[in-house]
Amino acid sequence: MNKKKITHLALESYNGVYLNERKVNLISSLFNRSDLKKYITALKSLDNTKKIIVSSPGYIDQRSFSKIFPNKRIIVKKDSSLLLGVQIVDNDTVYRYSLKDTLNKIIENIEKDYD
């Protein structure tokens, strides 16, 4: 089976932003080993495009991020290494906003200006 058909089946395995387990079980039972590997790779790739991972040291309201990122599944993780900040992972793009990073940028700019 070619890659285009496998990608189409992977798209059909989703109900909106959530994976339909019954469809995945049905489709995966029809594949041979090599096609199944391609199907799983396509599912993982699609899953990365359909979710946002938000990391923060404290509580985050999931609804506020669902307004910013509509049609995406929001996954909230607790990360105590972030100092008064938040890290957002959207597919392969990482947005990191924290007090520590801001202070480091200020220090770098001051050192650059005074050297």
Buried (B, 14 or more C-beta within 10 A) or exposed (E): EEEEEBBEBBEEBBEEBEBBEEBBEEBBEEBEEEBBEBBBBBBEEBBEEBBBBBBBBEEBEEEEBBEEBEEBBBEBEEBEEBEEBBBBBBEEEEEEEBEEBEEEEEEEEEEEEEE
